[in-house]
Amino acid sequence: MLIAVASKDGKEINQHFGHAERFLIYDIENGEAKLVEERKVERYCSYNPDHPLRGHLLRSIADSLAGCRAVVTAQMGEHPRGELEKLGVEPFVTNGSIKPTLVELAKIL
């Protein structure tokens, strides 16, 4: 199963969904998490008060995460969370070391 992760350093789940310009894609199989690729995305948060909800970007990010069962971030707003769910990507907010966290998460997915 593929899970996308927002991480600043590639070791910890430590990035806000809206600040991510890339997602690390891990394949979780047989109790192991293996990094398989990095997918670049356009940053969701623009800090533009005239366009605070950027649905077109959410769709683009969800398209970039095609094939992933879930996305894991350190923080995520309610609007992106709801929209990702509608687009078929399960959002999870947590922190910690990537690999052990994903192995545990995979047990409930």
C-alpha positions in Angstrom: 0.0 0.0 0.0 1.3 3.5 -0.9 1.2 6.3 1.7 2.3 9.9 1.0 4.2 11.8 3.7 4.9 15.5 4.2 8.4 15.9 5.6 11.0 18.6 5.7 13.9 16.3 6.3 12.9 12.9 5.0 13.1 11.3 8.5 10.3 12.8 10.5 6.6 13.6 9.8 7.1 17.3 10.5 5.5 19.4 7.7 2.2 21.1 7.4 0.1 19.9 4.4 -0.2 23.4 3.0 3.5 24.0 3.1 4.6 20.9 1.3 6.1 21.2 -2.1 6.8 17.5 -2.3 5.4 14.3 -0.8 7.5 11.3 -0.1 5.8 8.1 -1.3 6.3 5.0 0.8 5.3 1.5 0.0 4.2 -0.4 3.1 4.3 -4.1 2.8 5.0 -7.0 5.2 5.6 -4.7 8.1 8.2 -2.6 6.3 8.1 0.9 4.9 10.2 1.6 1.8 10.6 5.0 0.1 9.7 4.5 -3.6 9.5 8.0 -5.0 9.1 11.8 -4.4 6.3 13.6 -6.0 6.5 17.4 -6.4 3.3 19.5 -6.0 2.4 23.2 -6.0 2.2 24.5 -2.5 -1.4 24.8 -1.2 -0.9 27.7 1.2 -0.4 30.9 -0.7 -1.1 33.4 2.1 -3.4 35.2 -0.4 -6.4 36.6 1.6 -8.4 36.9 -1.7 -8.1 33.2 -2.4 -7.9 31.3 0.9 -9.5 28.1 -0.3 -7.8 26.8 -3.4 -9.8 23.9 -4.5 -8.1 23.6 -7.8 -4.8 23.1 -6.0 -6.3 20.4 -3.8 -7.5 18.5 -6.9 -4.0 18.9 -8.4 -2.3 17.6 -5.2 -4.8 14.7 -5.0 -4.1 13.8 -8.6 -0.4 13.9 -7.8 -1.0 11.5 -5.0 -2.9 9.0 -7.2 -2.5 5.5 -6.1 -1.8 6.5 -2.5 -4.2 5.2 0.2 -3.5 8.0 2.6 -1.5 11.2 3.2 0.3 11.8 6.5 1.2 15.3 7.6 2.1 17.1 10.9 -0.8 19.6 10.4 -3.7 20.0 8.1 -6.6 22.4 7.9 -10.2 21.3 8.0 -10.9 22.3 4.4 -8.0 20.4 2.8 -8.9 17.4 5.0 -12.5 17.3 3.9 -11.6 17.9 0.2 -9.0 15.2 0.2 -11.5 12.7 1.7 -14.0 13.6 -1.1 -11.2 12.9 -3.6 -10.5 9.5 -2.1 -7.3 10.2 -0.1 -7.4 9.5 3.6 -5.8 12.3 5.6 -3.9 11.6 8.8 -2.3 14.2 11.1 0.5 12.9 13.4 4.2 13.3 13.9 7.2 11.0 14.6 9.7 8.9 12.7 8.3 8.2 9.2 8.9 4.4 8.8 7.7 3.1 12.2 4.7 5.5 12.1 3.7 4.3 8.6 4.0 0.6 9.6 1.6 1.2 12.5 -0.8 3.3 10.4 -0.9 0.5 7.7 -2.3 -1.8 10.4 -5.5 0.2 10.6 -6.0 0.9 6.9 
